[in-house]
Amino acid sequence: MAATWRGEWHVYANDSWNLNNLPVQEGSVLAHIGCDISGMKVPWMYVGMCFSTFCWHNEDHWSYSINYLHWGEPKTWYGVPGGEAEKFEACMKSAAPELFESQPDLLHQLVTIMNPNILMRDDVPIVRCDQHAGEFVITFPRSYHAGFNQGYNFAEAVNFAPPDWLAIGRECIDHYSKLKRYCVFSHDELVCKMASSPESLELTVAAATYQDLLKMVDGEKRQRKALLQWGVKAAERDAFELLPDDERQCEFCKTTCFLSAVTCSCCPSKLVCLRHHKSLCDCPASQHVLRYRYTLDELPPMLQQLKQRAESFDHWASEVKRALEVKKPQEKLELDELRALVTTAEERRFPDNELLGALLAAVAEADKCAAVAAHLNAKKVRTRTRGSGDPKSRLTLEELQLFYDQICSLACSIKEGEGVKEILDTVVDYQRKAAEALVESDRWLAEYVMREDETSDAKSQHELDAKKSKRKKKPLANTKEDADAKEVDSKEEIKNEDEKEDGDKVDETDDDSVHSEHLSELLETGLGLDIELPELARLRHRLQKVQWLEEVQDTLDCENTVTADTVRALLNKSHQLPPHRRVESTRVALQQLCNDIEEYDARAAALLASKQSTLQEAEQMLQEAGRVRAHLPAVISLRDAVKKAREWKARAAAACSKCRAPSSANNDVTDDAAIGDDVCGNAVTNGTSNGTGSDNTGATNCTEASSNGTNNSAANAPETNEGNADAPRSASEGSLAEHVVPSAPMLEVVEALVHRARPIPLHLPELHLLEEEAAAAHLWLEKTARIFLKKNSTFSLIEVLVPRTEVGVIGSNKRKRFKKDELTTVQQAAALLDITALQAANPARLVKAYKDCEEREVKAMRAVRCHKRTQREDSSAEESICTCHKPPTEDMILCALCSHSYHGEWRPLILLWL
């Protein structure tokens, strides 16, 4: 609460209308009095009661007074104008002459009251007012006033002295001198104190002080001259302001001396003013002494300073008028010069007037224009993010022109105005360039044709027909050399035409790119101006259209990048563009292209998914893809499928041609040979086949099947025909050799073809034939394995079927065993036939090696038979019986191949060996 109370009353304590502050306000003369004067500078408080009165009087030194009624009943005032004060005094003296004779200053003692009606009968003007609580009453210089209270109240009063009081105050001093009344303060001291610091005075105070000081100096000169003429020669300086007022009062008129006084050696403590120098004593003038504060030479500089201070306003006012009335731009002052005039007025405390108000308004307007111009110039030179400015804060061209006109109409010139002029010129030039660019873009849009339209089916066919007809018009060549020359010329001409078309396309593309870059640069320049221009929106829309059309053309020019997604993206962008017929037509073309891409992709996907389409249908789809100027993802898969199908058909054609049935020249062979040849046709192998019920593998061809058939026949033949066995066997071998197809493909090749054909998403007629051939080969392998292999045999089929060249050879190494999983079929065959793997990969070489081994086996078997026959015929020789060398038994078994006898218990081993 205490803090709040102090805060509230602090406002009243510092207010100018507070009567404690009013006498010492700037512009009040009393503020230059260094001491407090009770009743004049320090307010008095008045407590009134009903009908309590205050008698007729005027204020000390005829100053102004102000009275404030804080609270209570009203106070009634009667007043006489200051100009009628002498008439008032005369009326009072005529009413009580004996009182005024004894007390000339009776009216200054506040003890005289008179009915206002008596004064009014003597033509003394009287005014009356009732002061209520919260109201002020002001009395003017020398204005007599009186009154009474209508009840209990509380009031406060104090004096103040504006600059115009100085002249009235000097008259009051003369009046007081005549009445021999004491002064409250020294008027001369107050004036000299203000004159000593003229720069601290307000203009009106300085002017009033100058006029009063001028009168004071003139009077001082006359009085000192009269004193000198009277005969006073001695003089000394004295600081009268350091003396108390009662020690420097004139003994005759009671005036407080300051500028000068006269003393005498007979009475040093007494002094008189210069006007009453003869009233001090009867001593001669030579004994009198002039005591002065300033010499006469020191007073003129004080006057001069006051004059300069007083006349500075006139000089300042003339400069301000000249600055505000100038119309020519080259004669206008700078803004800083106007500010200097304002600063001068503030420093010299010129009074408020219309001229100062006009100057302040001009400076304020110039400052505002300079700030706006500086803001515009700063936007012009700063690095700005495109589109970051608020459109509402931008000026239009009309506003910019009005702003520049306002700058030109200012009372001063501002340096930022040149920047505004430059911006205005730039905007005007920009509008011209923008208009030209818009016209050029309109023409570009009118002439724009999407090159996709030029490459449409109809137009392409038309150009192709035109080129063909042009070429047909050329004369036919008579010779081969002429035909070659014509062909070369035609190719060169076509090449030149293509290069010319490509050059035109490049030039056109460059022109398009340059056009969009020009529009983009113009738009960037316009945005950098930070001025709201109608051309900006049009340029932005036009640039969007041109860039979109150029993007469309650039996209279509590179067909590898044209996909359905890119076309859809272009279509989505087009929906954000302003409407235009070229945009609409291009959008329709793009939509048609997108539909074509989607339709083609759907058809191609359906074709590949069905796996029933022929190669011709796929090739036709590829030809149709050339009509769609875009990157079709399905074309890659379709082209890959066609390529694989063509390659497979080529390989399959070669394989199938080798897998056909034998020719009619072989129809004379025996049934067994025909069966063997038929097996050969179904036993095309180049890989591994598993026997039924076993994991053995075998590589077989026609020769293998025939040789095994021969071996079986030889084994079953009787011994009596052993000598003639060579002739039928040779015939059989020759017959089989004629039916062998040396270049027949192996089963691995056929299976590889089948395996490669299955992922191809096209219908391949040859695939069914190869699958049948592979199935037949596997069936033959299974049958053969069931015949020649035991269940869970550790031997592979090829090991069993390959001839045994080491049979009957003494000292020969046994056939080396190998793991089936470690070697391929070809490597196994190469190891069994004693050839290299590279030779085994050749079917003809493989058949020849097999035949060689077969012949060696037959020879070895014949040698063994012959040896056994010789042992049986020679009774002296011991016949080897069985491998256990035990005596023969009844269950002896005779081998059909080697004619060797074995015990019955060796049957499983014999069969395994076989």
LUMDOFI-143566 format. One record per residue (C-alpha): residue in one letter; x, y, z. Coordinates in steps of 0.2 Angstrom, whole numbers, plus 5000, padded with zeros to 4 digits. Layout:
<sites>
aXYZ...
</sites>
This chain:
<sites>
m500050005000a501450125004a502350094988t500650114978w500350274988r502050344984g501850304966e500150384964w500650544973h502350554964v501350594948y500550744957a502150794965n503050814948d501650894939s501851064931w500251124938n500851084956l500951254964n502651204971n503351184953l502451314944p503551464949v505151384944q504551314927e505551344912g505051504905s504651584922v505751724927l505651684946a506551524942h508151624940i508051684958g509251584968c508351584984d506651534990i505451674993s504051635005g502351674997m503151704980k504151544975v503451444990p501551424990w500551485005m499051385012y497451475016v496151405028g494451495026m492951505036c491251585033f491351765028s493251775032t493951905020f495551955011c495752145009w496152244993h497952214987n499052174973e500452054972d502252094977h503252164962w501552164953s501851984948y500551854943s499651754956i498751584955n497551514968y496951334969l495451294980h495751114986w494151084995g492751165004e491551305001p491651424987k492751584988t492051744980w493251854971y493252044966g494552114955v495152274946p496052264930g497952304931g497752454919e496452534931a497552514946e497952704947k496052744946f495752624960e497152694971a496452874968c494652814973m495352744988k496452894993s494953004990a493852905002a495152905016p496453035012e497053055030l497552865031f498652875015e499453035021s500152945036q500452785027p500752805008d500952615006l499352575015l498652475000h500152355002q499752315020l498152205016v497152305029t496052405018i494252355013m492952455003n491252414995p491452374977n489852474974i490852634980l492252594968m491052564954r490152734957d491952814953d491952714937v493252584943p492852424934i492552284945v492452094940r491751954951c491851764951d491551624963q492951494964h492351314968a493451174974g494651104961e494651274951f496051394948v495951584949i497351694941t497751874944f498751984932p500052104936r499552254947s497752194947y496952234964h495852094971a494852054986g493551934992f492851825005n492451645009q490751575009g491151435021y492551325027n493751285014f495651255010a496651344997e498451364990a499251514982v500851564974n501651694962f502451664945a503151784932p503151754913p504351854902d503151994899w503152034918l504952104917a504452274910i502952284923g504252234936r505352374932e503952494933c503452414950i505252454957d505052634952h503352644960y504052554976s505452684976k504252824976l503252744990k504952704999r504352525000y505552375003c505852264988v505652074990f507152044978s508352154967h507552174950d509252224943e510152074950l508851954942v509052034925c510952034926k510951854931m509851804916a510951904905s512451824910s511851654903p510851704888e510951524880s510051454894l508551574892e507051534881l506851654866t505451754874v506351764890a507951824881a506951954871a506152024886t507752024896y508652114882q507352254882d507352264901l509252264902l509352394888k508252514898m509352474914v510952504905d510352664897g509752724915e511452674922k512452764910r511452924913q511552914932r513452874932k513753024920a512753134932l513753064946l515353104937q514753274933w514353304952g516153274956v516253094962k517953034956a518252884967a517552714962e517752534968r517052364962d515952274974a514952104974f513252164979e512451984977l513551934991l512852065003p511252035013d509752135006d509652245021e511452305019r511252355002q509652455002c509552634998e509352745013f508152855005c507052754994k507352575001t507752504984t508952354984c510452404975f511452294963l512252384948s512952534958a512852634974v513552784982t514452784999c515352915009s516852915021c515852995034c514652845035p515352685026s513952575032k512652685023l512352685004v511052764992c510552724974l511252834960r509652924959h509752984976h511653014977k511353194985s510253124999l511653025007c512453165017d513053345016c514853295013p515653364997a515653254982s517453214983q517253114998h515953004990v516352844982l515552744968r515352564971y514952464955r514552284950y515052304932t515952434922l515052514908d516152424896e515552254903l513752294900p513752304881p514352134878m512952064889l511752164879q512552094863q512351914868l510551944873k510252024857q511051884847r510051764857a508451864854e508751894836s509351714833f507551664831d507251794817h508851724808w508251544811a506451584806s507051664789e508151504785v506651394789k505451494778r506751494764a506951304766l505151274766e504651384752v505951324739k505251234724k506751194713p507451024717q509251084715e508951224728k508251114741l509151084757e509750914763l508750824776d510250834788e510151024786l508351024791r508750924806a510151044810l508751184810v507751074822t509251044833t509551234834a507751264839e507851134852e509551194859r509051374859r507351334866f506451434853p504551444858d503351334850n502651414834e501851374817l503551384809l504351264820g502851144819a502951154799l504851114801l504550974812a503150904801a504350924785v505750834794a504550694800e503850664783a505650664776d506250544789k504750434785c505050444766a506950414769a506550254780v505350184766a506650224753a508050144762h506949994765l506649984746n508450004742a508949874755k507749744747k508549784730v510349744735r510049604748t510149424744r508349364745t507549194745r506349184730g504549214735s504949244753g504249424754d502449454759p501449514744k500449624756s501949724761r502549754743l502149924734t501249924717l501950034703e500650164706e501150174724l502950184719q502650324707l501550414721f502950384733y504250454721d503150604718q503050624737i504950624738c505050764725s503750864734l504750864751a505451024758c507150944757s508150814746i508550644753k509950534746e508850384746g507750474733e509050424719g508850244724v506950254722k507150344705e508250204700i507050074706l505650164697d506650174680t507149994683v505249944685v504750044670d506149954659y505649794667q503849814662r504449844644k505449694643a504149584652a502849644639e504049594625a504349424633l502549394635v502249434617e503649324612s503049184623d501249194615r502049174598w503049024605l501548944612a500548974596e501948894585y502248754598v501948574591m502348424601r503548324592e502648164598d501248224586e502548234572t503048054575s501247984575d500847834565a499947924551k501248064550s502747934551q501947834537h501647984527e503448044528l504047864525d502947854509a503648024504k505447964506k505047804496s504247894482k505648024481r506847874480k505847784467k505847944456k507747914454p508347824438l508747644439a510547584438n511047494422t512547414429k513047344446e514347484448d512947614444a511847524457d513247534470a513547714467k511647754467e511547664483v513047754491d512247924485s510547874492k511347824509e512347994510e510748094505i509748004519k511148034531n511248214527e509348234529d509448144546e510848254551k509848404546e508348344555d509348314571g510148484569d508448564568k507848474583v509448524593d509148704587e507348704592t507748624609d509048764612d507848894607d506548824619s507848814633v508448994630h506649054630s506248974646e507849034654h507449214648l505749204656s506549134672e507849274672l506449404670l505449324684e506849324696t507249504691g505449554695l505449464711g507049544716l506249714713d505049674727i503749774719e501949704716l501849704697p500449624687e501749554675l502449444688a500949334689r500749324670l502649284668r502549154682h501049074673r501849084656l503449014663q502548864671k501748834654v503348844644q504348744656w503048614657l502948604638e504848604637e504948464650v503648364640q504748384624d506348344633t505548194641l504848134624d506448164615c507348034626e506147884623n507147774635t506547884650v504747894644t503747774655a501947774661d502447854678t503447994670v501948034658r500748024673a501948144683l501848264668l499948254668n499848284686k500948444684s499848504670h498348504682q499148644691l499448754676p498348894670p497248844656h497948864638r497448774622r499248714619v499248644637e497648564634s498148484617t499748424624r498848354639v497648254628a499148184618l500048134634q498448054640q498347954624l500147904625c499947854643n498447744638d499447674624i500847624636e499647554648e498647454635y500247384627d500947334644a499347244648r499347154631a501147104633a500947044651a499446944645l500346874631l501846824642a500746754656s499746644645k501246544638q500246494624s500746634612t501846584597l503446664592q502646754578e501346834589a502746894601e503746964586q502147054580m501947134597l503747194596q503447274580e501947364588a503047424602g503947534589r502347634586v502347684605r503647814607a504047774625h504947654636l503947494638p504447384652a503647234645v504647254629i506247204638s505447044644l504547014627r506147044618d507146934630a505846794627v505946814608k507746804608k507846654620a506446574609r507446604593e509046534600w508146384608k507246344592a508946354582r509746234594a508146124595a508046114576a509846054575a509445924589c507845864582s508645844565k509845724572c508545634582r507445584567a507145404562p508445314551s508345334532s507645204521a509345144516n509445054533n507844954531d508744794526v509544764543t509044624554d507644644567d508944644581a509944784572a508244874569i507844864587g509544914592d509445064580d507745114587v508545104604c509945214597g508645344592n507945344609a509545344618v510245514614t511245564629n512545684635g512245674653t511745564668s510345444670n509845344685g509345164683t507745104691g508045054709s509845124709d510845284709n512045224695t512345334680g512745294662a513245374646t512545284631n512345294612c511845184598t513545094598e513445054617a511744964615s512344864599s513944814607n513044744623g511844654611t513344574602n514144524619n512544434624s512444344608a514244284609a514044234627n512544124622a513344044607p513843854608e515643804609t515643714592n515343874583e516743974592g517943964578n516644034566a516044164578d517144304570a516144304553p514444334560r515044454573s515944554560a514444564550s513444614565e514744744569g514744814552s512944824551l512844914568a514245034563e513245084548h511745124559v512745224571v512345414571p514045484576s513345654579a511845614589p511645724604m511845664621l510445654634e511245804644v511045914628v509245864626e508845894644a509746054644l508646114630v507046054639h507646144655r508046304645a506446304636r505246284651p505546464658i505246534640p503446614641l503046564623h502346414615l503746304607p503146154597e504846074597l504846064616h503545924616l504645814604l506145844614e505245794630e504645634622e506445594616a507145634633a505745524641a506145384629a507945394633h507645384652l506545234649w507845144639l509145184653e507945114666k507644954656t509544934653a509944964671r508644824676i509444704664f511344734668l511344804685k510844714701k509844804714n510944914725s512444884714t514044984717f514444994699s513745114687l512845074671i514245134660e515545034670v514544884666l514244914648v515944974643p517044834636r518244744648t519944764639e520944684654v520144514653g521344374650v522844484649i524144424661g524944554672s523744684667n523144804680k521344794686r520144934681k520345084693r518745114703f518145294705k516745374714k515245414703d514945584712e516745644709l516645634690t515445684677t514745554665v515945614651q517445604663q516945424668a516745374650a518445454646a519245364661l518445194656l518945214637d520645274640i520345444631t520345624637a518845714643l518945834628q518945684616a517445604626a516445764623n516445724604p515145594601a516045524585r517745504595l516745424609v516045294597k517645264589a518545234606y517045124612k517345014596d519145004599c518844944617e517544824610e518744744598r520044734611e518844644623v518344524609k520144484605a520544454624m519044344626r519544234611a521244214618v520544154635r519344034626c520843964616h521843944631k520543854640r520243744625t522043704624q522043654643r520643534640e521443454625d523043434633s522843294646s524543314654a524143494658e523243544674e521643624672s521243774683i519643744692c518743884700t519744024709c519743924725h520743784717k519643654725p519243484717p517743494706t515943454712e514343404704d513643584704m515043654694i514643804682l515443834665c515644014660a514944054643l516244184639c517944114646s517443924647h518043924665s517343804678y516743874694h515943804710g514143834713e514543944728w515344064717r513844104706p513444274715l515244334711i515144274694l513544364690l514244514699w515744504688l514644494673
</sites>
